[in-house]
């Protein structure tokens, strides 16, 4: 099948970031510069790359950003003291703590330590609770929000669709299932959430009008698992051996793209699909956090169109 069925996540993310950039410019005209604090613990190479991409997006949009780095061995108390300072620092409307965190740090405690109004990652229990209740005044987690916006802007009908989400993680699977099943705009889907204990996952996948793979297993989704014409969204990031690569490895998704692409009605590439959307939604959340501070946005305004 020709590449017309490939969803261009970079182009859609670019449009969203342009919109966020216009809103940031409007804030600056009022003397308010949106600000985002990045917090990284340790020198994980992937984390450094991810934070670098987010820093670049901030520069392009006119969002002030600063990165705070703690040692890999930093105790949890040191990280919490830093977050206390950032919570009260008026320069920053949003705070992002980059995952993964070292073993000695309890991620749940850390995410709960960021003020909900600065939680542009959408991980604070208050924002998670608002998501589950359908309360649009909270911040949505960036990757699920990006997936939903990817579907909406690609003309995929969500209402009434059979959606299968592979993976029950707190960052993607659970919140996405909640978003798409809400009795609300861009919701009303029938969602099946599959996981490692699901029996006969393939049969669930073959029912899906929209199949989202977010389980972290390289090339798990094969062509015979996909209903012809279904929309397939690949969230996975997996490193596999590749002797031809300089590093000896390369990144692949949870979907066997070459096999599934001819079967799918629409499919996201990996890279170039969900990843750029995550950053775009982070920028939107940050600008919205600044707008809420100055009263330039309705408290219950959804960041999605």
C-alpha positions, 0 to 999 in steps of 0.5 A: 500500500502506498505511503498515503496511509502513513500518519505524519506525526511530525507535520501534525506536531508542527501545526500544534506547536505553531498554535502554541507559539502564537499563544506564547507570543500573545502572553509575551505581549502582556509581559508574561514569558511562559516558563518550563523547568526540566529536572533530570537525575543522572546521565541516562543517554536517552533522557539527555536526548529527550530533554534536549529535544524538549529544550529545542522546542521551548527555544523555537516557541519562545518558552523560557526553560532551564534544566536542573541536573542532580547526580545519579546517586542523589537521595530522594530528599534532595530532589524533593527540596529542588521541587519545593523551590521550583514550585514557588519559582514564578519563572516556571509555569510548568515542571517536568521530571524526566523519567526514568528515575534512579532506583532509590527514588519513588516516582509516585512520591515525586510526581505527587510533589509537583504542584498540580497547577505546574504538573504539565506532565499530567502525573499528579494524582489530582490531575489523574483523578480529574482525567478519570472523572472527565474534568477538563480543568486538569492537565492531560498526560502528554503522550495519550493526549498526543495520540488522541489529537493525532487521531482527531487531526487525521480524521479518524472517527473515535466515537463508536469505534472499537479501540484496543490498547496494548499495555496498561501502564500509568503513562500511556495505556490507562490514561488513553483508555480513560480519554477515549471512553469518556462521554465527551467530545473526541471520546465515546469509544469502546475500549479494551485494555489488554496486558500480559495476562490477557488471553488470546491477545490476537483475537482482541486486536483483530476486532479493533478499528483503532489499535494502539501498541504501548506494551514495550515489546519489539515488533509485537504486532504482526499483520495477522493481528490487524483488521484490514483498514484499521488504524494502528498507532505505535507507541513503543520504543525498543532497542534491538541488535543491528550489526549494520548500525554504528552502535550495534543497535537500533530503535524499533516500535511495538508494531512490525511496520513493514508487515502491518503497513499494507494491511492498515487503513492508517498507521503511524511510523516509528520514529516520526509518529507519536514521539513528536506529538508528546513534545507538542502537547507538553508545549501546549500544556506549558502555555496553558499553565501560563495562561491560567496564571494570568487569566488568559484561559478558561480553567476548564478549557481543553488543550485539544481542539 
